[in-house]
Amino acid sequence: MSMILIVSAMLAWRQSRYPKINQIHSDGETWTLVTRYQQTKTGKLLPSTWTSRWLTLLHFRLQNGRFLAVPVWRDSVSDEEYRQLRVILRWQIKF
């Protein structure tokens, strides 16, 4: 399992050095992702989402049926935002 997470993180990092997603919003069930070009994508969070102290891999099934993995490194957001994200994930997904 850890090898899959490492490979997923490495592939996401290699695809682009710039973040593809600038903002993430949740209304409880549907998640809205805003790209760096202000395009909006909506989807559902999958149970395969994984979180740790330093990295969170968000797995989404978008409305068009495509899969999207979004890595969130702890140092890419403030400590409070990272804590809030982990709390939301703990309530929505059973790890």
FENURFEN-V98029 format. One record per backbone hydrogen bond with DSSP energy under -0.5 kcal/mol. CO is the residue of the C=O (numbers start at 1). NH is the residue of the N-H. If there is no record, write none. Layout:
co->CO nh->NH
co->CO nh->NH
//
This chain:
co->1 nh->5
co->2 nh->6
co->3 nh->7
co->4 nh->8
co->5 nh->9
co->6 nh->10
co->7 nh->11
co->8 nh->12
co->9 nh->13
co->10 nh->14
co->11 nh->15
co->12 nh->16
co->20 nh->22
co->20 nh->36
co->23 nh->34
co->25 nh->32
co->29 nh->45
co->30 nh->27
co->31 nh->43
co->32 nh->25
co->33 nh->35
co->33 nh->41
co->34 nh->22
co->34 nh->23
co->35 nh->38
co->39 nh->35
co->41 nh->33
co->42 nh->63
co->43 nh->31
co->44 nh->61
co->46 nh->49
co->50 nh->57
co->54 nh->74
co->55 nh->52
co->56 nh->58
co->56 nh->72
co->57 nh->50
co->57 nh->59
co->58 nh->60
co->58 nh->70
co->59 nh->46
co->60 nh->62
co->60 nh->68
co->61 nh->44
co->62 nh->65
co->66 nh->62
co->68 nh->60
co->69 nh->71
co->70 nh->58
co->71 nh->73
co->72 nh->56
co->73 nh->76
co->74 nh->77
co->78 nh->82
co->79 nh->83
co->80 nh->84
co->81 nh->85
co->82 nh->86
co->83 nh->87
co->84 nh->88
co->85 nh->89
co->86 nh->90
co->87 nh->91
co->88 nh->92
co->89 nh->93
co->93 nh->95
//
